[in-house]
Amino acid sequence: MRRSSRRRWFYGALLALMIIGLADLALAQRPYQMVYEPTVVNVGYDGRFTFARLKYSVAPGGYYYYGMPAWAHGLPRAEDNLLEILHAITAVPVRRETANVFALDDPELMKYPVAYMTEAGYWQLTNREAAAFRAYLLKGGFVIFDDFRPPPRGGGGWDTFEANMRRILPEARIVDLTPSDPIFHCFFDIETLDIIPQDYDLGRPIIRGIYENNDRNRRLVAVINFNTDVANFWEFSATGLKPVDETNEAYKLGVNYVIYGITH
């Protein structure tokens, strides 16, 4: 090939790569410029365990992931995969075909013993929701908080979450959980919290909780996964994107959380 021909071929190939790269960049950026509100169709209560995700008003910045509201991250694949595991390894009657989504002040939430919230750093709370969710927790409801972290990526981070919980349960103390807490021994025996996998969060994950009447001998009403995203491993299991051993550890936590919530 003559030098001039090679040069034309090289610059032509370079130009093609640049065009492809710009097209990929445009496609990658376009979803972030849209606001995507998931369509939610709840099913009626029939006695089987049904995953109940909590939705909330999202603070500014909370649509950073493909235009999706922060409360919907992982929907529905994370819960679908966890429900499959629950069905396969436990005797819990599981409704696998669907998961429900509720506002915190939806009266229907009272029928579901376990609730799940993601990205609580972007959680905006009304007085009506605070009162209703307090009633839910005091009646016997159990909530799993997952997938939130310090600012700037985590919105208001821990400060936002704690301020909201003070409005819901003003008297509650939030405590660090340890492997001796009953929630880590209600199905799988989890002897160390060092098993918690990390994906994109920096530093160590932190698991905290709120006990009824601030008494560690009573019922845990909330488990709080901070600076980690356990459900991310549920969501992407069986895709080859997450190591199997780390996914298994994340499922152990999820299964224990659900079993604890429906038995306490």
BALOBA-1460 file (C-alpha; in Angstrom, 3 decimals):
// residues 264
<rec num="1" residu="m" x="0.000" y="0.000" z="0.000"/>
<rec num="2" residu="r" x="1.423" y="3.393" z="-0.973"/>
<rec num="3" residu="r" x="2.118" y="5.873" z="1.833"/>
<rec num="4" residu="s" x="-0.619" y="8.306" z="0.696"/>
<rec num="5" residu="s" x="-3.142" y="5.479" z="0.523"/>
<rec num="6" residu="r" x="-2.181" y="4.265" z="4.011"/>
<rec num="7" residu="r" x="-2.521" y="7.795" z="5.324"/>
<rec num="8" residu="r" x="-6.007" y="8.158" z="3.809"/>
<rec num="9" residu="w" x="-7.018" y="4.778" z="5.206"/>
<rec num="10" residu="f" x="-5.716" y="5.708" z="8.662"/>
<rec num="11" residu="y" x="-7.518" y="9.052" z="8.798"/>
<rec num="12" residu="g" x="-10.660" y="7.492" z="7.389"/>
<rec num="13" residu="a" x="-10.623" y="4.829" z="10.100"/>
<rec num="14" residu="l" x="-9.928" y="7.452" z="12.759"/>
<rec num="15" residu="l" x="-12.840" y="9.559" z="11.541"/>
<rec num="16" residu="a" x="-15.142" y="6.530" z="11.613"/>
<rec num="17" residu="l" x="-14.143" y="5.747" z="15.191"/>
<rec num="18" residu="m" x="-14.750" y="9.354" z="16.186"/>
<rec num="19" residu="i" x="-18.226" y="9.291" z="14.617"/>
<rec num="20" residu="i" x="-19.059" y="6.017" z="16.364"/>
<rec num="21" residu="g" x="-17.739" y="7.369" z="19.641"/>
<rec num="22" residu="l" x="-19.801" y="10.557" z="19.368"/>
<rec num="23" residu="a" x="-22.901" y="8.533" z="18.514"/>
<rec num="24" residu="d" x="-22.350" y="6.269" z="21.526"/>
<rec num="25" residu="l" x="-21.818" y="9.311" z="23.730"/>
<rec num="26" residu="a" x="-25.055" y="10.859" z="22.494"/>
<rec num="27" residu="l" x="-26.947" y="7.660" z="23.156"/>
<rec num="28" residu="a" x="-25.397" y="7.368" z="26.590"/>
<rec num="29" residu="q" x="-26.264" y="10.935" z="27.519"/>
<rec num="30" residu="r" x="-29.755" y="11.052" z="26.065"/>
<rec num="31" residu="p" x="-31.471" y="8.981" z="28.810"/>
<rec num="32" residu="y" x="-30.048" y="11.292" z="31.474"/>
<rec num="33" residu="q" x="-31.818" y="14.234" z="29.845"/>
<rec num="34" residu="m" x="-35.208" y="12.564" z="30.144"/>
<rec num="35" residu="v" x="-37.360" y="11.878" z="33.170"/>
<rec num="36" residu="y" x="-38.626" y="8.345" z="33.242"/>
<rec num="37" residu="e" x="-41.452" y="7.554" z="35.659"/>
<rec num="38" residu="p" x="-42.007" y="3.782" z="35.872"/>
<rec num="39" residu="t" x="-45.500" y="2.473" z="35.300"/>
<rec num="40" residu="v" x="-46.729" y="0.801" z="38.468"/>
<rec num="41" residu="v" x="-49.607" y="-1.699" z="38.511"/>
<rec num="42" residu="n" x="-50.161" y="-3.133" z="41.981"/>
<rec num="43" residu="v" x="-51.936" y="-6.407" z="42.622"/>
<rec num="44" residu="g" x="-54.356" y="-7.086" z="45.453"/>
<rec num="45" residu="y" x="-53.286" y="-8.740" z="48.673"/>
<rec num="46" residu="d" x="-53.787" y="-12.522" z="48.635"/>
<rec num="47" residu="g" x="-51.853" y="-13.692" z="51.699"/>
<rec num="48" residu="r" x="-48.622" y="-14.582" z="49.917"/>
<rec num="49" residu="f" x="-45.462" y="-12.607" z="50.571"/>
<rec num="50" residu="t" x="-45.336" y="-9.731" z="48.102"/>
<rec num="51" residu="f" x="-42.368" y="-7.406" z="47.850"/>
<rec num="52" residu="a" x="-43.446" y="-3.848" z="48.717"/>
<rec num="53" residu="r" x="-41.232" y="-1.031" z="47.472"/>
<rec num="54" residu="l" x="-41.678" y="2.499" z="48.818"/>
<rec num="55" residu="k" x="-41.909" y="5.513" z="46.529"/>
<rec num="56" residu="y" x="-41.416" y="9.112" z="47.587"/>
<rec num="57" residu="s" x="-41.019" y="12.637" z="46.258"/>
<rec num="58" residu="v" x="-37.498" y="12.858" z="44.880"/>
<rec num="59" residu="a" x="-35.153" y="15.705" z="45.810"/>
<rec num="60" residu="p" x="-33.244" y="17.615" z="43.099"/>
<rec num="61" residu="g" x="-30.523" y="15.463" z="41.580"/>
<rec num="62" residu="g" x="-32.386" y="12.261" z="42.265"/>
<rec num="63" residu="y" x="-33.046" y="11.533" z="38.592"/>
<rec num="64" residu="y" x="-29.362" y="11.098" z="37.789"/>
<rec num="65" residu="y" x="-29.599" y="7.459" z="36.681"/>
<rec num="66" residu="y" x="-31.154" y="7.271" z="33.203"/>
<rec num="67" residu="g" x="-33.772" y="9.807" z="34.252"/>
<rec num="68" residu="m" x="-35.296" y="7.326" z="36.688"/>
<rec num="69" residu="p" x="-36.573" y="8.505" z="40.097"/>
<rec num="70" residu="a" x="-34.239" y="7.481" z="42.897"/>
<rec num="71" residu="w" x="-36.885" y="5.331" z="44.591"/>
<rec num="72" residu="a" x="-37.133" y="3.106" z="41.496"/>
<rec num="73" residu="h" x="-33.488" y="2.085" z="41.117"/>
<rec num="74" residu="g" x="-33.297" y="-1.646" z="40.435"/>
<rec num="75" residu="l" x="-37.050" y="-1.942" z="39.795"/>
<rec num="76" residu="p" x="-38.190" y="-4.641" z="39.129"/>
<rec num="77" residu="r" x="-35.204" y="-6.893" z="38.533"/>
<rec num="78" residu="a" x="-33.714" y="-6.623" z="42.032"/>
<rec num="79" residu="e" x="-36.886" y="-7.752" z="43.788"/>
<rec num="80" residu="d" x="-37.770" y="-10.280" z="41.081"/>
<rec num="81" residu="n" x="-34.448" y="-12.059" z="41.572"/>
<rec num="82" residu="l" x="-34.670" y="-11.954" z="45.363"/>
<rec num="83" residu="l" x="-38.170" y="-13.432" z="45.217"/>
<rec num="84" residu="e" x="-36.892" y="-16.277" z="43.046"/>
<rec num="85" residu="i" x="-34.262" y="-17.075" z="45.663"/>
<rec num="86" residu="l" x="-36.838" y="-16.939" z="48.468"/>
<rec num="87" residu="h" x="-39.068" y="-19.306" z="46.527"/>
<rec num="88" residu="a" x="-36.219" y="-21.722" z="45.831"/>
<rec num="89" residu="i" x="-34.700" y="-22.040" z="49.300"/>
<rec num="90" residu="t" x="-37.442" y="-21.221" z="51.824"/>
<rec num="91" residu="a" x="-40.983" y="-22.379" z="52.578"/>
<rec num="92" residu="v" x="-42.343" y="-18.834" z="52.382"/>
<rec num="93" residu="p" x="-45.325" y="-18.631" z="49.992"/>
<rec num="94" residu="v" x="-43.969" y="-16.042" z="47.586"/>
<rec num="95" residu="r" x="-45.785" y="-14.037" z="44.946"/>
<rec num="96" residu="r" x="-43.092" y="-14.165" z="42.286"/>
<rec num="97" residu="e" x="-44.888" y="-12.637" z="39.343"/>
<rec num="98" residu="t" x="-44.991" y="-9.103" z="40.658"/>
<rec num="99" residu="a" x="-43.900" y="-6.545" z="43.236"/>
<rec num="100" residu="n" x="-46.037" y="-3.700" z="44.553"/>
<rec num="101" residu="v" x="-45.075" y="-0.059" z="44.967"/>
<rec num="102" residu="f" x="-46.637" y="2.162" z="47.620"/>
<rec num="103" residu="a" x="-46.399" y="5.726" z="48.849"/>
<rec num="104" residu="l" x="-45.636" y="5.886" z="52.556"/>
<rec num="105" residu="d" x="-49.147" y="7.102" z="53.334"/>
<rec num="106" residu="d" x="-50.986" y="4.541" z="51.194"/>
<rec num="107" residu="p" x="-53.382" y="2.629" z="53.503"/>
<rec num="108" residu="e" x="-52.755" y="-0.542" z="51.467"/>
<rec num="109" residu="l" x="-49.187" y="-0.661" z="52.790"/>
<rec num="110" residu="m" x="-50.583" y="-1.837" z="56.126"/>
<rec num="111" residu="k" x="-51.266" y="-5.249" z="54.555"/>
<rec num="112" residu="y" x="-47.584" y="-5.858" z="53.791"/>
<rec num="113" residu="p" x="-45.213" y="-6.625" z="56.703"/>
<rec num="114" residu="v" x="-41.961" y="-5.772" z="54.904"/>
<rec num="115" residu="a" x="-41.231" y="-2.578" z="52.979"/>
<rec num="116" residu="y" x="-38.118" y="-1.605" z="51.029"/>
<rec num="117" residu="m" x="-36.670" y="1.820" z="50.186"/>
<rec num="118" residu="t" x="-33.696" y="2.668" z="48.004"/>
<rec num="119" residu="e" x="-31.679" y="5.908" z="47.741"/>
<rec num="120" residu="a" x="-32.959" y="7.501" z="50.955"/>
<rec num="121" residu="g" x="-30.544" y="10.389" z="50.490"/>
<rec num="122" residu="y" x="-33.033" y="11.796" z="47.954"/>
<rec num="123" residu="w" x="-36.087" y="11.128" z="50.122"/>
<rec num="124" residu="q" x="-38.460" y="14.058" z="50.600"/>
<rec num="125" residu="l" x="-41.055" y="13.480" z="53.315"/>
<rec num="126" residu="t" x="-44.402" y="15.163" z="54.002"/>
<rec num="127" residu="n" x="-46.026" y="15.435" z="57.417"/>
<rec num="128" residu="r" x="-48.849" y="13.163" z="56.283"/>
<rec num="129" residu="e" x="-46.363" y="10.504" z="55.131"/>
<rec num="130" residu="a" x="-44.387" y="10.778" z="58.378"/>
<rec num="131" residu="a" x="-47.490" y="10.155" z="60.491"/>
<rec num="132" residu="a" x="-48.706" y="7.287" z="58.307"/>
<rec num="133" residu="f" x="-45.331" y="5.556" z="58.181"/>
<rec num="134" residu="r" x="-44.936" y="5.901" z="61.943"/>
<rec num="135" residu="a" x="-48.255" y="4.089" z="62.329"/>
<rec num="136" residu="y" x="-47.053" y="1.368" z="59.939"/>
<rec num="137" residu="l" x="-43.855" y="0.742" z="61.892"/>
<rec num="138" residu="l" x="-45.525" y="0.825" z="65.293"/>
<rec num="139" residu="k" x="-48.220" y="-1.581" z="64.132"/>
<rec num="140" residu="g" x="-45.581" y="-4.172" z="63.256"/>
<rec num="141" residu="g" x="-44.161" y="-3.126" z="59.891"/>
<rec num="142" residu="f" x="-40.489" y="-3.641" z="59.102"/>
<rec num="143" residu="v" x="-38.499" y="-1.528" z="56.616"/>
<rec num="144" residu="i" x="-35.269" y="-2.206" z="54.737"/>
<rec num="145" residu="f" x="-33.272" y="0.868" z="53.696"/>
<rec num="146" residu="d" x="-30.620" y="0.208" z="51.075"/>
<rec num="147" residu="d" x="-28.444" y="1.871" z="48.437"/>
<rec num="148" residu="f" x="-27.603" y="5.295" z="49.815"/>
<rec num="149" residu="r" x="-24.338" y="6.963" z="50.591"/>
<rec num="150" residu="p" x="-22.631" y="10.262" z="51.453"/>
<rec num="151" residu="p" x="-22.964" y="13.319" z="49.179"/>
<rec num="152" residu="p" x="-22.539" y="14.345" z="46.468"/>
<rec num="153" residu="r" x="-23.694" y="11.161" z="44.749"/>
<rec num="154" residu="g" x="-25.990" y="10.242" z="47.607"/>
<rec num="155" residu="g" x="-28.049" y="13.421" z="47.592"/>
<rec num="156" residu="g" x="-28.394" y="14.553" z="51.189"/>
<rec num="157" residu="g" x="-26.873" y="11.279" z="52.374"/>
<rec num="158" residu="w" x="-27.158" y="10.255" z="56.002"/>
<rec num="159" residu="d" x="-28.254" y="13.706" z="57.186"/>
<rec num="160" residu="t" x="-31.371" y="13.648" z="55.003"/>
<rec num="161" residu="f" x="-32.221" y="10.115" z="56.048"/>
<rec num="162" residu="e" x="-31.745" y="10.771" z="59.761"/>
<rec num="163" residu="a" x="-33.794" y="13.987" z="59.653"/>
<rec num="164" residu="n" x="-36.674" y="12.099" z="58.036"/>
<rec num="165" residu="m" x="-36.509" y="9.292" z="60.583"/>
<rec num="166" residu="r" x="-36.556" y="11.843" z="63.412"/>
<rec num="167" residu="r" x="-39.867" y="13.088" z="62.045"/>
<rec num="168" residu="i" x="-41.235" y="9.542" z="61.841"/>
<rec num="169" residu="l" x="-39.864" y="8.161" z="65.111"/>
<rec num="170" residu="p" x="-38.652" y="11.148" z="67.161"/>
<rec num="171" residu="e" x="-37.766" y="8.998" z="70.162"/>
<rec num="172" residu="a" x="-35.818" y="6.363" z="68.240"/>
<rec num="173" residu="r" x="-32.094" y="5.754" z="68.551"/>
<rec num="174" residu="i" x="-30.265" y="4.508" z="65.476"/>
<rec num="175" residu="v" x="-27.653" y="1.937" z="66.491"/>
<rec num="176" residu="d" x="-24.873" y="0.054" z="64.740"/>
<rec num="177" residu="l" x="-25.803" y="-3.595" z="64.262"/>
<rec num="178" residu="t" x="-23.383" y="-6.426" z="65.011"/>
<rec num="179" residu="p" x="-23.253" y="-10.074" z="63.915"/>
<rec num="180" residu="s" x="-24.862" y="-11.041" z="67.227"/>
<rec num="181" residu="d" x="-28.139" y="-9.297" z="66.370"/>
<rec num="182" residu="p" x="-30.976" y="-11.796" z="65.709"/>
<rec num="183" residu="i" x="-31.602" y="-10.564" z="62.156"/>
<rec num="184" residu="f" x="-28.336" y="-12.177" z="61.087"/>
<rec num="185" residu="h" x="-29.367" y="-15.605" z="62.407"/>
<rec num="186" residu="c" x="-33.035" y="-16.018" z="61.463"/>
<rec num="187" residu="f" x="-32.289" y="-18.144" z="58.376"/>
<rec num="188" residu="f" x="-28.625" y="-17.991" z="57.396"/>
<rec num="189" residu="d" x="-26.073" y="-17.672" z="60.183"/>
<rec num="190" residu="i" x="-24.083" y="-14.599" z="59.235"/>
<rec num="191" residu="e" x="-21.105" y="-14.529" z="61.573"/>
<rec num="192" residu="t" x="-19.377" y="-11.438" z="60.203"/>
<rec num="193" residu="l" x="-20.531" y="-8.306" z="58.413"/>
<rec num="194" residu="d" x="-17.307" y="-8.270" z="56.429"/>
<rec num="195" residu="i" x="-19.139" y="-10.436" z="53.888"/>
<rec num="196" residu="i" x="-21.071" y="-7.412" z="52.607"/>
<rec num="197" residu="p" x="-19.990" y="-6.918" z="49.002"/>
<rec num="198" residu="q" x="-19.081" y="-3.497" z="47.670"/>
<rec num="199" residu="d" x="-19.527" y="-2.490" z="44.054"/>
<rec num="200" residu="y" x="-18.950" y="1.219" z="43.445"/>
<rec num="201" residu="d" x="-19.098" y="2.590" z="47.006"/>
<rec num="202" residu="l" x="-15.861" y="3.558" z="48.733"/>
<rec num="203" residu="g" x="-14.903" y="2.483" z="52.223"/>
<rec num="204" residu="r" x="-16.731" y="0.042" z="54.448"/>
<rec num="205" residu="p" x="-20.481" y="-0.530" z="54.373"/>
<rec num="206" residu="i" x="-22.371" y="0.315" z="57.549"/>
<rec num="207" residu="i" x="-25.426" y="-1.583" z="58.804"/>
<rec num="208" residu="r" x="-27.539" y="0.146" z="61.416"/>
<rec num="209" residu="g" x="-30.953" y="-0.452" z="62.894"/>
<rec num="210" residu="i" x="-33.791" y="0.881" z="64.997"/>
<rec num="211" residu="y" x="-35.227" y="-1.267" z="67.772"/>
<rec num="212" residu="e" x="-38.712" y="-0.961" z="69.196"/>
<rec num="213" residu="n" x="-38.609" y="1.241" z="72.317"/>
<rec num="214" residu="n" x="-34.815" y="1.398" z="71.845"/>
<rec num="215" residu="d" x="-34.567" y="-2.052" z="73.415"/>
<rec num="216" residu="r" x="-32.265" y="-4.519" z="71.663"/>
<rec num="217" residu="n" x="-34.256" y="-7.364" z="73.208"/>
<rec num="218" residu="r" x="-37.353" y="-6.283" z="71.327"/>
<rec num="219" residu="r" x="-38.291" y="-6.145" z="67.650"/>
<rec num="220" residu="l" x="-36.098" y="-4.486" z="65.050"/>
<rec num="221" residu="v" x="-38.310" y="-2.105" z="63.076"/>
<rec num="222" residu="a" x="-35.729" y="-0.964" z="60.505"/>
<rec num="223" residu="v" x="-32.468" y="-2.209" z="59.040"/>
<rec num="224" residu="i" x="-30.321" y="0.386" z="57.304"/>
<rec num="225" residu="n" x="-27.654" y="-0.451" z="54.727"/>
<rec num="226" residu="f" x="-25.594" y="2.733" z="54.411"/>
<rec num="227" residu="n" x="-22.684" y="3.386" z="52.054"/>
<rec num="228" residu="t" x="-23.464" y="0.239" z="50.107"/>
<rec num="229" residu="d" x="-25.901" y="-1.153" z="47.552"/>
<rec num="230" residu="v" x="-26.777" y="-4.719" z="48.465"/>
<rec num="231" residu="a" x="-29.694" y="-4.859" z="46.005"/>
<rec num="232" residu="n" x="-27.343" y="-4.077" z="43.137"/>
<rec num="233" residu="f" x="-26.030" y="-7.619" z="43.483"/>
<rec num="234" residu="w" x="-29.586" y="-8.989" z="43.383"/>
<rec num="235" residu="e" x="-30.344" y="-6.917" z="40.297"/>
<rec num="236" residu="f" x="-27.328" y="-8.039" z="38.291"/>
<rec num="237" residu="s" x="-27.045" y="-11.628" z="39.442"/>
<rec num="238" residu="a" x="-27.063" y="-14.191" z="36.623"/>
<rec num="239" residu="t" x="-25.759" y="-11.552" z="34.191"/>
<rec num="240" residu="g" x="-22.088" y="-12.333" z="34.646"/>
<rec num="241" residu="l" x="-21.454" y="-8.750" z="35.783"/>
<rec num="242" residu="k" x="-21.105" y="-9.667" z="39.467"/>
<rec num="243" residu="p" x="-19.033" y="-12.466" z="41.044"/>
<rec num="244" residu="v" x="-21.210" y="-15.375" z="42.141"/>
<rec num="245" residu="d" x="-19.754" y="-15.523" z="45.646"/>
<rec num="246" residu="e" x="-20.488" y="-11.837" z="46.258"/>
<rec num="247" residu="t" x="-24.000" y="-12.220" z="44.867"/>
<rec num="248" residu="n" x="-24.602" y="-15.138" z="47.220"/>
<rec num="249" residu="e" x="-23.598" y="-13.060" z="50.233"/>
<rec num="250" residu="a" x="-25.958" y="-10.276" z="49.164"/>
<rec num="251" residu="y" x="-28.782" y="-12.807" z="48.843"/>
<rec num="252" residu="k" x="-28.076" y="-14.112" z="52.354"/>
<rec num="253" residu="l" x="-28.670" y="-10.624" z="53.705"/>
<rec num="254" residu="g" x="-31.830" y="-10.155" z="51.649"/>
<rec num="255" residu="v" x="-33.292" y="-13.505" z="52.667"/>
<rec num="256" residu="n" x="-32.549" y="-12.871" z="56.337"/>
<rec num="257" residu="y" x="-34.118" y="-9.420" z="56.160"/>
<rec num="258" residu="v" x="-37.343" y="-10.778" z="54.697"/>
<rec num="259" residu="i" x="-37.542" y="-13.771" z="57.030"/>
<rec num="260" residu="y" x="-36.964" y="-11.522" z="60.028"/>
<rec num="261" residu="g" x="-39.566" y="-9.044" z="58.860"/>
<rec num="262" residu="i" x="-42.331" y="-11.625" z="58.404"/>
<rec num="263" residu="t" x="-41.603" y="-13.458" z="61.662"/>
<rec num="264" residu="h" x="-41.132" y="-10.547" z="64.108"/>
